[in-house]
């Protein structure tokens, strides 16, 4: 019998000192894993950024050390660490050892850090508490101050050294503690991404990243901030110029709440090749948006809808646009600031300020109305493209609904798919689907297969070239629709404007292996290539996940008195003939699949123990795409050049008799 745990007045306890963070890091950093560890770095970086934005320092250095320790060094005024008469403590005790202590709690208009990234007084102390060690160097007031902490405890007190240099700044070197975080291996990519983003929203501030692991160094600098960034992202393919505006205001989240200041700057353009929305608040990247995102979505729909009606571009009874129709062609960065900020949590990935949302909504509506009036040609282009996006989305939605109706019989494949031959097992890990060429091949493979786990689906002739045909034509093809029903996993619609309309679900795939089985001749290879193109266009994940295979069928039969040998290419044929020496043999080119004996088909093509399968795997996605376009797409010049260079390799497959 288990003893009952005593629960009385003495059962209540509290965490004290460093344990408040070390034993509960996720409360402060959002996670005790790599994400939380990464955020602890951002807390230190934030303080240096705040100093630079106050006008102190134009450069911040970050070093990623080989032992996973981190250095952040700035040119700010230097973190105050000496004795504080008001608090009757040293400032280093307040800053590094007390949560909710700092210099950013005043929100008055003349206070320091009006628009600060770090406001809660948690970051520096919490990061110190969660470190294996932290070394601090502060230069200010003609003095070099140094401190060392180990596992949240100060070692050796504050050390001072008078210096003649007029330079000021703070430097922090620390290693996140594996006793606190489950993982401290912050990737180089994370540092690069964070510093690049911070350079975007802090124009004129240079970030230098040194990586000891690779020996590389990187610089991030945008002189005009978000304007330069929007141009860069657009790749100079925009069809409107950059529109930039900024404004400041005052307001309250509630009548009984204090008034605070808000500033917002927005840079945007319209581009038919790329789209992007990014939000920042007090320099923090708002991954989940919150108030600014809600404002942008609402304001853009209102303003663009009004302009479409003004231009009389809606057709009769046409539905109103959605934000996705605008977003498909929009590149926008919103960088906002406020003296009071309500973050969703300490990780600062979303804000909830009501007035920030109201303020941004107001200025975006106002500025877009002015922009459309002053730029009528741009307004026409934007309206036209948004309506193209909208109608494309609606057409794709209709297509998807129709496809779902057609594919709804996938669970009853035996009755709904003509000539499909199922297997007995229901275990998906064992099931194999052979896509075979024609009815004659179906008959031969049906006799040769293992009915327990091998199913057959015949393809009647050459299917549609899915790289050239539009979706409507593709989904009118009975052969393709039957194949999709048998697969069971749906499709991936990959158009620029309607990626979210795909219905693909790998978990619904009915097969462990999908094996293409065609004759070893020109027609067979073309049919195989067209089927691969169908997978590439409609279900590329099946290729990426290694679900597609090609069954190698022998080119030659070499028959002796005692044994029949199969050669899969010319080189293999020569090796076999040479090995036979003086033995008599007969040589013939293999027949089509439909003419093969069942025993031969089982041994060479279907038996898992003796067959040869080629797994279709895209080692290089760009190269794969270029080959598909060259062989089956619109790259006519590339196809001609390839045939001229490599056509001789396939001459033997052509019957010229």
N, C-alpha and C positions, 0 to 999 in steps of 0.2 A: 504494500500500500504506500502510495506517494504522500509524503508529509506536506501539509498545506503551508504555503508561504505566509509568514506573518506580515500584516499590513496595518501599521499603526502610526502614531505621531512621529516616531523615529525613522519611519520608512522614507520620508521625504528628504531629498538631498538636492544640492545644486552643483553644477560644474563651475569651477573657479579658474581664473587665470587662463593659461594657454589651453587647458582642457576644453574650454568653451568652443574652441575652433578645432583642436586636434581630434577630439572625439566625435564631433558633429560637423565636419567640413561642408557637407552638402547644404546645411542651413545657410551658410554664407556664400559658397561658390556654386551652388546648384547641383553639385555632384561630388562624390569622393573618387571619381575616375579621372580619365584624361581630360575631359571637358572642364571639370572643376579646377584641375591643375593649370590648364591653359588660362582659365579666367583669373587665377591668382596673378599670373604675369600681367594680364591686362590691367589689373588694379594698380600695379606699380607704374605701368606706362601711362595710365590716365593722369596721375599726379604731375608727371613731367609735361604732358600735353597741356594741362591746365596752366602751368607756369608759362609755357611758350605762348599760349593764347592771351595771357595777360601782358605780353610784350617782353618777356624775359627769356631770351634764348631763341636761336634760329635753327638749332640742330639737336637731334636726339640720337644717341648711339645705343644699339642693342647688340649684345654678343651672345650667341648660342654656343656654350662651351661643350667640349667633348664629353665631360662627365655629367651632362644634363643640368649643370648649374646655369644661371642666367645673370647677365649684367645689363642694367639700364642706367645710362648716364646722360644727364641733361646739363644745360647751361642756365638754369633758373637762378633764383635768388638764394637757393640753399635752404633746405628744410630746417626751421628753427629747432635746435636741440638743447640749448642752454637753459639756465634757471628761469622759471616763470613765477614772478612775484605774486601775480593774481591767484594762481592755482596753488602756490606754495609747493611746487614740484618742478622737476626738470621737464622741459618740453619733450625730451626723448622718451620719458616715461609715459607721457600722455599720448604721443604719436604712435609709439611702437608697442605699447603694452596695455593700452586702454581702448576698448571698442567704443565707438561713438565719441571720439575726441578728434578735433581738427580745426582748421581755420576757415571753414566754408559754410558755417551755419547761418551767417547773416545774409538776408536777402534784400537789404536796402539798396537803393539805386546807386549809392556811392561806395558800396562795399567791394572788397576783392572778390574775384571769381563769380561775377554775375551769372555767367553761363558756364557752370563747371560740370565736367564729366563725373568727377568724384565728389559726392556731397554728403555721404552717410557717415564718414569718419570710420569706416570699417576696413577698407582695402589694405592699407599699409600694415596696420596691426595684425589683421587676419592672415596676411601673407607671411609676416614674420613668425607668427605663432605656428603656421603650418609648414615651416621650413626646417630642414635638417640643420642648416646654419644660415645666417645672414650677416654679411659685412657691409657696413655703411660708412661712406665718406662724404662729409659735407664741408664745402668751402664757402665761408661768408664772414663778413666783418673782419677781414685780415687774419682769419683763423682756420686751420684745418681740424675738423672734429672727426673722430673715428669711434665706431661702436661695433661690437660683435655680439651676436645672439646665437645660442645653440639650443635647438628644440624648444623655443619659446622663452628661454631664460637668458638674461644679459650676463655676459662674461667680461669682467674687468672694468665695468663702468665706462664713463665718458672720458675720452682722451683728447687733449687739446694741443695744438702746435701753432705758434705764431708764424705767419708766412708773409712775404712781401707782395705776392700776386694780388691784383685787383679782380681777378676772375672769380666768379661764383658758380655754384652748381651742386648737384647731389648725384651720388653714385651708389647703386645698390647691387650687390652680388649675393645671390642666394641659390640654394638647391632645394627644390620641393622635396618633402620627406615622404619616403615610401611607407612609413608607419602611418601616414595620414591619407595619402592618395594611393590608389591601387596601381596607378601607372603614371610615370613622370616623363615619358619619352615624347615630348612635344615635337611634332614634325617641323621640318624647315618650312614646309608649305603653309603651316598655320602662321608662323611669324611673318612670312612674306605677305600673306593675305591681309593680316591685321595692319601691318605698316603701310601697305599700299592704300588700304581704305582710309587710314588716318591722314595720309598725305593728301588724299582727295578733298577731305573736309577741313583741312588746315592749310590753306594756300600760303605758299612762301616758307613753310616749315619743312626742313629736310630730315628724312629718317635714313639712318645708315644701319644696315644689318650685316654683321660679320658672323660667319659660320665656321667654327673651328673644325667641324667634322669633315667638311668638303674643301675648306680653304678658300671658299668664295666669299665675296662681299657684294652687297646690293645697295642701291640708292633709290629712294622714292621721293619725288618732288613734283608738285603741280603748282606752277606760278599763279594760275587763275582758278585753281581749285576745281569745283564741280563743272565749270564750263569746259575746261581742258579735258576733263574726264569723259564727259558726254560726247565730245568730238572723237575722242580716242575709241570709245566703245562703238560708235556709229561706223567706224572704218571708212569715213568719208563717202558713205553711200546714202546719206540722208536725202529726202526730197523737200525738206524745209531747213532753214538755217536755225541755229541755236537761239532759243528764246529764254532769256534770263531775267528774273526779277526778284526783289527782296523787299521786305517790309517789317516794321516793328510795331508792337501794340501792347496794351495792358488789358487785363481782364481777370475774372475769377472763375473757378470751377463750380462754385456754389456761392450764393449770396452771403452765407455766413463764413466763407473761407477768405483768407487774405488775398489781396490783389497781387499779381506778379507780372513780370515783363516777358514777352515772347518775341522772338525774331525768327523769320523763316526766309531762306533763299532757295529758289528752285531753278534748275536748268533743264530744258527739255528740247527735243526735236522729234520729228517723225521720220521713220526709216522703214523701208519695206524688206530689209534683209535681216535685221536683228531687232530684238526688243528687250527692254530691261527696266525694272523699277527697283530703286534702292532708297532706303530711308535712313537718316542719321539724326540723332538728337543729342545735343551737347557733345558731339563727336563720336558717340557710341552708335555702332551699326545696329539698327533695329531689324534684326532678322525676321521677327514676327510682326513688325509694323506697328499695329495698334492705332492710336489716334491719327497720326499723319496719313496712314494708308486709307483709313476710312474716309478722311477728308478728300484725298486725291480722287478716289473712286467716285464719290458722290458729286464732287464739283465738275469733274470731266464729263460724266454722263449728262449732267444738267446743261453744261455749256455747249457741248457738241450736238446734243439733241436739239437744242434751241437753234443752232446754226443750220442743221439739216432742214428743219422746218422753215427757217428763213429763206433757204435756197430752194424750197419746195422739191426736195429730192426723195422723200418717201413716196413709194407707190401707194395706191389706194389700199387701205386696210392693212398696210405693212406694220409689223410690230416694232416697237421702240428698240433702239440699240441697247446692248449691255456693255459693261466696262471691258469685257474680254475683247470686244470688237475694236476698241480703242487701243487697249494694251498690246494687241498683236503688232502694232506698228509704232509703238511709243518707246522712246528712250528718255527716262526721267530720273533725276536725282533730287530728292528733297532733303535739305539740311536745316534742321530747326534747332532752336535754343530756347530755354526758359529758366527763369531764376528759381522757380519751384517746379520740380519734376516728380511725377508719380510713376515710377517704374513698376512694371508688373511684378518683378522680383529683383534681387540683388544682381542677377546676371545681365540686367539692362537690355533685354532683347525686344522689349515692347513697352510702350508707355500708354497711360490711360487718361491723361489730362483732357478734361472736357473742353476747356477753353482753347487749348492747342488745336484740337480738332475743329472747333468753330472758327478760329482765326484763319487757319490754312484753307478751309472750305471757302471762306469769304474772299480771301485775296486771290485764290485760283480762279473762281468764277469771274471776279472783277477783271483780272489781268487777261484771261482768255477772251472775254468779250471785247476788250480793247484790241487785243492782238488780231482777232478776226476782222474787225473794222479796218484796222490799219494795214492788213496784209490780205486783201481779198483773193489774190491768186493762191496763196498758201491755204487759205480757208477752203477754197474749192478742191484743192488737192487732198486735204485732210478728210473732208466730207466724202469725197469719192472713194478714197481708200478704206475708210471706216465702213462704208456701205458694202464694198467688195468683201471685206472681212466678215461682216454680219451675214451676208447672203451665202458666203462660202460655208460659214459655221452652220447655218440653218439647213443647207443642202446636205452637208455631212451628217447632221443629226437625223435627217430623214432617211439617208442612206443606211445609217447604222440601225435604225429601227426596222427597216426592210430586211437587212441582213439577219438581224436577230430572229425575225419571223421565219426566214428561210432556214436558219441554223437550229431552230427550236427542236427539230427532230433528231438532233445528234445522238440523243440517248437511245433512240430506236433505230440504230443504223441498219440492222438486218432488213427491216421492212422499207426504209425510206431511201436507201442508197442502192442504185441499180448495180448488180453484178459484184457488189462488195461481199467478200467471203471472210467471215469473222473467225476468231479462234476461241477455244473453250475457256482458258484461264481468265479470271478477273483480276489477277495480280498484275498491276501496271508495271511493276519492276521487271516482269518477265515477258510482257507482250511486245511483239515486233510487228510492224506494218511494212509489208513489201508493196511498193508502188511499181507495178509491172507494165510493160509495153504491150498493149493490145490483148485481144481475147485469146489468141493462140498461146501467148506466154502465160496467160491466166490458167489455161488448161494444163500446161506442163507443170507450172509451179504448184498447182493445186494437188497434183499427184505426188509431187516431190516433198512438199512441206511437212512440218510437224504441226498437225491441226491443234495440238495442245496450246502452243504459244505463238504461232505464226499466222497472221491474217494477210489477206491479199486485196489489193485495190487496183483494177486495171485502168489504164489511161488510154482512151481511144484516140490515137493520132497525136498530132502536135497541138499542145494547148496554146492558149493566148499568150502573147509576149506581155507579161505584166509590167515590164518597165516602160513600155510605150503607151499601153492602153490606160484610159481614165477609169476611175473607180466604178462608175455606172456600167461600163462595158464589161469590166472584170466580173462584177457580181451578177451579170446576166448569163455568164458561162456556166452551163450545167456541170461540166467536168470539174471546174474549180470549186463550185459550191458543194459538190459531192465530196471532194477531197477535204474541204474545210469541216464538213459535217463529221467525217470519219475521224479527223484529228481531235475535234472536241474542245480546243483551247481558245477559239475565237480569233480575232484579227487585230493587227496593230495599224491603225490609220495614221500615216506619217506625213501629214501636210503641215505646213508652217502654221496655219491658223487653227487647226483642229486636232492637235495631238491628244487632247483630253477626251476625245470621243472614241478612242480605241476600246475594244471590249476584250482584249487578250488577257488570259489567265493561265499561266504555265501549270498551275496545280490541276487544271481541268484536262490536261493532255492525256489522251487514252493510251499512250504508248511509251515504252522506254527507248525503243529505237525505231526510226523511220528510215527504211532502206530503199534507195532508188535502184531498180533492177531493169536495165534496158539492154538491147542488143549492142554488141561491140562493133558497131558500124557508124557511118556518118549520121544516119537518121536517129539511131539510138542515142548518140552523143548529143544531138540537137534537142531531142525530147528531154533528156536528162538536164541539159542546161536551162531549158525553159521551165522545168519544174523547180530547179534551184532558184531561178529568177522569181518564181511565184513565192517561194519561202522568203526570199530576201525582201520582197516588197510587202508581203502581208503578214509575215511572222518571223522577222529576223532574229528574234530571241531564241528560236529553235536552233538556228545556226550557231549563235553565240554560246548556247548552253551545250553544244555538242550532241544534239539529238538526231542530226541528219547524217546518214551514211550512204556510200555508194558501194554496191556489190560489184566486185570485179568479176567479170566473166571471161573465160579463156578464149584466146584468139585462135589457138591451134590444138588439134588432137593428133598425137603421135602414137600410133598403135603398133605394138609388137605381138609376137605369138603368145606371150605370157601376160602382158600388161599394157594398159593405155595410160599415156602421160598427157598432161595438159600444160600448155605454155601460155602465159598471159601477155607476153610481148615477144618481139623478134629476138631480143637478146637471150631470153630464157629458152626460146626454141633452139637456138644454136648450141646452148650449153647442153641441153638434153640430147640432141643429135650427136654431139661430140662424145658424150658419155656412152652412147650405145655402141660406138666403135664399128665392128663388122656385123653387128646384129641387123637382121632385116627389119624394116619398119615401113609403115605407110603414113604419109603426112597429108592432112587436110585441114583447111580452114574451118573453124567451128561454125556450126549452123546457128541460125537464130534461136532464141530461147524456146520458141514454140515447137521446134523440131528436135529438141534434146530429149534424151531418155530420162525418166524420173530419177533413176539411180545416179546418173551423171549430174543432174541438176542439184540433187541433195548433196553430193560430195563436193562439188565445185562452188556452189552458190549459196546454199541454205544451211548446211550443217555448221553450227557454231564452232565445232572442233577443227574443221578443215577449210572453211570458206575464207575468203579475203575481203575485208571491208575497209574502205577508206573513210575515215571520219572527216566530215566537212567542218573545218575550223578556221575562222578568219584571224590569222596571226596578226595581220595589219588591216584595220578596218578601212583606212583610206585607200590602200592598195586594192582591197576587195571591191570597194565601190567603183574605183576607176576601171577595173576589169569588167564588171557587170555593164557599166556604161559603154565601154569600148566594144564589147561583144554583142550586146543586145539593145543598147540605148541609142542616143543621138550622136555619139562620137563617130561619125562616118569616116573622117580622115584617119583617126586612130585605128579603126577596124581595117581599113585598106592597108595601112602601114604594117599592121601586125600580120596580115595574111601574106604580104610580100616578104616579110622577114622570116615567118615561121611556117608558111603553108607547106613547105616540102616535108615537114615532119608528119603530115597527115595524108600524103599522096597515096600511101599504101591502103588507106581505108576506102578509096574511091574505086568503084568498079568501072573500068574503062573498056571492058570487053564488048 
